[in-house]
Amino acid sequence: MEERLQDSAEKGEVEEVKDILRNNPGVNVNQRNEYGFCALNLACTFGHVSIVSLLLAHPGIDVNLKNASGWTPFLTTCSSGTTPCARLLLRDSRVKVNEAGNDGYTPLWWAAFLDILP
């Protein structure tokens, strides 16, 4: 089920994600794939705002879970240039906005580099 959630989050399949979350209360939303990406990280990478919103509302979500490169969903969002997802994550008080990846780059560095935030 977790792999299905990750695939749906990556592809932007909103109704599928809704179905998985609604009908599988025990689904591990923080499960990582072979690259260390969880569903939230994947949705952020591809700018799927509706899915990011659904996952942020899930009670078990770890909004700061790092992938294999040490990147949180917010860092992934900023490095991908997905401004709507970045803005959504900025409104969540749980998000660590200055968490650097293993390479030392922070979300702010990426946002400034790509000029994605106001």
N, C-alpha and C positions, 0 to 999 in steps of 0.2 A: 504494500500500500504506500509506503514511504517513497519508493522509487516512482510510482505513478504520480504522487504529489509533486515530486521534484520535476518530472517531465512536464506535467501540466503547468507548473509555475514558470518553467523556462519557455514554454511555447505560448504562454499568455491565454491559456484556456480557463477563463474565469468560471464558467459554469461547472466545469470539471473539478476545479479547486473547491468551489462551494459544496459540491456533492461529497467530495472526500472528507472535508472538515465536518460536515453535517452528519454524515452517516458512519463515521469511523472515529468516535470520541477518543479512542486510545492511540490514534495515529501519532507517531513521533515527528512533529513538525521540525525538529532540530536535527533529524538524521542527516548525515552528510554523504555525498556521493564519493566516488573514488578520488576526486580532486579536492575534497573537503568542502564542497559547496552544499549548503542547505537550501531548502525551497525559497526562503526569504532572500538569500544571496543571489540565487538564480533570477528571481523576479526583479530584483534591483538591477542586475546586470543588463537585462533586456528592457527595462523601463515599463514594466507592467504594473502601473499604479494601482489598479483595482485589486490585483492579487496581493500587492504589498499591503494595502489597507486591510484586506481579509486576514492576512497572516499576523499583522500587528495586533489585531483584535483577539487572536487566539490566546487563551490563558497560559499555555505552556511555552510560548515563543521566547527564545533567547535572542533579543534584538542585537546583541553584540557578539554573537557566535562567529569565530574566525574560521576562514577556510585554510587550506594547506599553506597559503602564502602569508597568513596572518592578517588577512583583510576581513574586516567586518562588513556587513551589508552596506553601511553608510559609506565606508571607504570605497567599496565596489561601485556604489552609485555615483560617487563623485568622480571616480576615475573613468567611468563609462560615459559621463556627461548627460546622465538622465535627470535633468533638472526637476521635473515634477516629483520623482521619487525622492530626490534629495530634500525637497521642501516638505514632503510628507514626513520623512524621517526626522527632520529638524523639529517638528511639532511634538515628537514623542520624547518625554523627559527621561526615558530609560536609555536612550541612545547616547553612547560615549562619542561625542563629536570630534575629539582630538586623538583618537586611538590610531596609532601608526601601524602600518603593516611591517612585515619582516624586513622590507627594504628601507624602512625609515621614513617613507613618505606618509604624510597625514592627509585626511580628507580635505583640509583647507588648502594644502599645497596643490592637490589635484584640481580643486574647484578654481583656484586662482590660475593655474596653468591652462585649464580649459575654458575659463571665464563663464562658468555655468550658474553661479549664484549672484543675486543682486547685490 
